[in-house]
Amino acid sequence: MLSSADLVRKDQALTSFNRWSDDLHSICGSFNPRRMDVSTDIRGEARRINACGMEFAHVSNDLDRIHRDWDDVRRDAVEHLFLIVQLEGSCGVEHTGRQSTLNVGDCILVDSTRPTTFYFGGSYSNHLSMHLPRQLMYSQGGDKFDVARKLEAFDPMAIMLRALVAKIMATPESDTHAASLRQLMFNATRQAFISEMEAAPALEALGDNAVRRLQMVDVLIDQHLTNAHLSAKWLATRVGVSIRTLQQHFQGMGMTCTTVIRDKRLRFAREKIEQIQAQRGTQTIAEVAYAAGFNDVSYFNRSFRELFACAPSDLLKTSIQKKTAL
């Protein structure tokens, strides 16, 4: 994979800053690039690669840095975990309070729901980012992922992940083993980055810091997303505050706890519907709704249409029609 002509090129074309930024936004969401010299174009590109039913971002540049803050996180409707493999050069990564330097072959897991800064300092860097649906990754169990932990290039898990990424990129979506290969990728990433911490930090340590409290709530929502007991009241009890205090925290972000839970469940349901069509499954929309934590199918359909501007059945039909046309 590291020597692929499509990923590592001897002559990198120059791309205008605005074009490069627009391409990055369309693929990865709200990230803010900063140049070393405002008068020059960028050496590199940001492009989408679709392979084996999975999406990648191939990002090369000689920028100063790329930053994503809390406002950028809130603007993005889609949530991913980004599995990043460094192909050329190096870059610094600051994420969840941890700092790492990625060299060729190193891997790291980044959460799109957290602020992130990539540092390049004007030196050329080239990496590949696999987009893993966040809710699907967390829905398989109560495991917590150790995001921002770097796997060195020689680490056996990093070697395995690079091999799987290379295999996925060489496998068409129509391949009979594509669905199994995707699932293997999900499972391998879970095993590679499962948290080594035996337990989450004590809740008492959060004090009155609303931001850290909301971060804990976000993890709890992901871990218990499809459980019937998940509610604002349950979350408030878990973090040791009143439901009124918790709601005030969310109001400060311009949302409510109930809305956050609902929208996360809807995104999870959408991923499940797309998974059904990819694997030609027979699960019904109602079954998806119940599996996502909804107990009212009519409410689920209405909420789904409000968030995605289409009915869940329309999404499934459209996906099936596209596959039939192919």
Salt bridges, closest charged atoms under 4 A:
ASP23 OD2 - ARG19 NE 3.07
GLU45 OE2 - ARG9 NH1 2.94
GLU45 OE2 - ARG47 NE 3.37
GLU55 OE1 - ARG48 NE 3.15
GLU55 OE2 - HIS131 ND1 3.11
ASP64 OD2 - ARG65 NH1 2.68
ASP71 OD1 - ARG74 NH2 2.55
ASP72 OD1 - ARG75 NH2 2.37
ASP76 OD2 - ARG68 NH1 2.64
GLU79 OE1 - ARG134 NH1 3.77
GLU79 OE1 - LYS264 NZ 3.06
GLU79 OE2 - ARG267 NH1 3.82
ASP106 OD2 - LYS150 NZ 3.80
ASP111 OD1 - ARG134 NE 2.85
ASP146 OD1 - ARG98 NH1 2.56
ASP146 OD2 - ARG149 NE 3.04
GLU152 OE2 - LYS150 NZ 3.58
GLU173 OE2 - LYS323 NZ 3.48
ASP208 OD1 - ARG213 NH2 3.90
ASP218 OD2 - ARG114 NH1 3.09
ASP218 OD2 - ARG134 NH2 3.26
ASP218 OD1 - LYS264 NZ 3.18
ASP222 OD2 - ARG134 NH1 2.25
ASP222 OD1 - LYS264 NZ 3.43
ASP263 OD1 - ARG262 NH2 2.96
GLU274 OE2 - ARG270 NE 3.31
